[in-house]
Amino acid sequence: MATTLNPYIQFQDNAREAMEFYSSVFGGDLTVSTFGDFGDPGEANADGVMHAQLVSPNGLTLMASDTPPGMPRSEGSSITISLSGDDSNELRGYWDKLSDGGQVQLALEKQMWGDEFGMLSDKFGIAWMVNIAGEQPAAE
């Protein structure tokens, strides 16, 4: 198996809702395991998400969980998830769905370097950047 790097997002009691939203954005297969699946079903957080994984048809993988009981969660983030490529229709579709209910910091539009680029925070407060590659100048 090849080594992969996958974003893993920690939520405060709404990981299932967030991952179902991302599944509607990217498509694919979503698996969700709860704390109750692996522990005492009577515990207060039995329905909390211990681990969720979304694998889209084009190979994107996103993972998440709810903060486990007794573990601190720090608000805010110093990470942004970046989507980039040259399939304008696919990336614009992601942009439209991610921005629904979120906040656009920089509109998705052509930038001085020739690509279309935008930044937003989705309705769960997760930061995203989308870059659609523009026509590249011919090599001399």
Secondary structure, 3 states (H helix, E strand, C coil): CCCCCCCEEEECCCHHHHHHHHHHHHCCEEEEEECHHHCCCCCCCCCCEEEEEEECCCCCEEEEEECCCCCCCCCCCCCCEEEEECCHHHHHHHHHHHHCCCEEEEEEEECCCCCEEEEEECCCCCEEEEEECCCCCCCC
